[in-house]
């Protein structure tokens, strides 16, 4: 491993590393997330109905 990579992981908090990894991923269901969250908040938790 390159020393710069090791230094970045050493100096960055674990929470920041996890957050940056989540930001880079592209999940096909992301565009439905607001709808799913609204339905779940309304009490609709049956997957087949969603």
N, C-alpha and C positions, 0 to 999 in steps of 0.2 A: 504494500500500500504506500501511496505517496504520503510524505510527511505532512503536507497541507491538509489532506483528507483527515488524517489522524488528529491533527490539531483542531480542525473544525468540530469533529465529534467530541473531542476532549473539552472544548471551551463552550459548547452549546448545551443548554439544558435539554433534558430528555423530552419535556413537554413541547418545546419549540421544534425539535426534530420530528416528533410525531405529527404535529400540526402541519409542518411543511410537506410531509409525506402524504397527508390526507388531501392537501390542496392540489397536488400534482396528479392524483388519480382521476380518471374520467369514468364515471359509472353511468350506464345507460338510463338508469332510473332517476338520476338527479333532476331531470326536467319535470318529474312528477312529484318531487318531494313536497312542495307547498300544498298540493292537493291532498296527498297522503297524510300530512301532518294535520291539516284542517279536518279531514274526515276522522282521524284518530281522536282529535280533541273533541269532536262532536259525539264520540262514543261508538263509532262504527269501527269495530276491530276484527270483523270477519274478513279474511283474506279473499274469499271468493266473491264477496260483494264489492270489495275495493277494486 
